[in-house]
């Protein structure tokens, strides 16, 4: 008994702050970071989103995606068209899912409860969290390479080619791994700050990093003898091969946004009003990423002129600059590498640590908040050996495509549920309620229609993915997989809508009706055995216009 009491005391000490009087079920569904954002924390205006995406666009990952198109054989202008088209499509997906958070001020883990079920939402949340942890490690390793260049620009003896030790793999070595750990450690303090305050980091990044990127572009063009030799380089592939590589370029750009398409609500929930997260994202995403990609494309193309070989990573090119130049060039490499390290830090927080932290909060609300989840994400990112995913451009883009297969199906279900089936209506209080009679409990807390649609979106891409990793598959499956994000999204969206038409679900509206503006700030989950009055009378027929809207207003949130 004494031992049990000690464990209970330890568990109570580790638990995050919670409102008194909640049952065990309620403690599994709500904490401070999962509740709708109250007005005091809704501090993101349109210019904050502009700064966020400008800052996020300037990162090495974006450069590598555009550079890999040049390596694959596209000319600079063909690669840039891929970028414009891909990121414009991605922006449309982003504002579509982000509107839910901006309207109801709830994040992806809570939104998922409406479509996948109160407990069924845990698998998509876990899936997203796991992917974010892996991606955190990849971005941190790239940031570590920036640190490696900073150190090497000061001490040229800090050279991977001259120092022994490779940790049993050819994908990394002692100085690069040590630099990775340095970046990882320096990133930890940034994870401490709450999401509504971290916007200031993106503002600083939006001013500093683009200047460094443009300076790198000018430097590379000067060394290549001007822009002329660069833009005159033709495509090295033709015919159908060129066409499919163009498609791959577009899909790689969209896959780069697969994570944020799903969880953009984790940020838009801090918007002051829904339109603040609409036009600011719709225009800034394609513009910001197109400019960054243009720099990456031209810099990668310039490497063919300077060194007679294409270099897909801008960091590898900076390493060459260190070898070629004197103290002045090393200083320039140091400043640019510092800017890129800051870029990686901001991107890692925006796309990975906050997302993973929010997701883990939903997995174990009693003991994990966003801050703790972010640190867990960092630990997993360190342990998963991210350098193995960056050994080649082909392996990198293959991973991106595989990543988007799973997330596109989740996005398809959520979009179909919110826009086509519910027509914008969510009963937010019920999203925090574990009663078996609740509208989002479905069957044992799991929504079978959502899972049928989710699996359908994955299955259509599975055979093609096997072909992408080396297995011989029918060519038709390969063609489908080359459009993986669209196929997964459209199939899951359509299957979910059809199943809900055949077998209707509760808490829907017969007309467009978003009631986020009618909700108060302090959300209190109902008792497990509590009743909802007029809701129970309507749950089988769906919401009926203004009557239900009034009921929502009367709830004690």
Secondary structure, DSSP 8 states (H G I E B T S, - for coil): -HHHHHHHHHHHHHS----TT--HHHHTT--TTTS---GGG--B-HHHHHHHHHHHHSSHHHHHHHHHHHHTT--HHHHHHHHHHHHHHHHHHHHHHHHHHHHH---HHHHHHHHH-TTTHHHHHHHHHHHHHHHHHHHHHHHHHHHHHHHHHH-TT--TTTS---TTSTT--HHHHHHHHHHHHHHGGGGGS-TTTTHHHHHHHHHHHHHHHHHHHHHHHHHTTSSHHHHT---S--HHHHHHHHHHHHHHHHHTTHHHHHHTHHHHTTBSSGGGGTHHHHHHHHHHHHHHHHHHHHHHHHHHHHHSS--S-HHHHHHHHHHH--HHHHHHHHHHHHHHHHHHHHHHIIIIIHHHHHHHHHH-TTT--HHHHHHHHHHHHHHT-GGGGGS-HHHHHHHHHHHHHHHHHHHHHHHIIIIIISTT---GGGGG---TTSTTTTBTTB-HHHHHHHHHHHHHHHHHHHHHTT----HHHHHHHTTHHHHHHHHHHHHHHHHHHHS--SS-BSS----GGG--S------TT---THHHHHTTT-B-HHHHHHHHHHS--
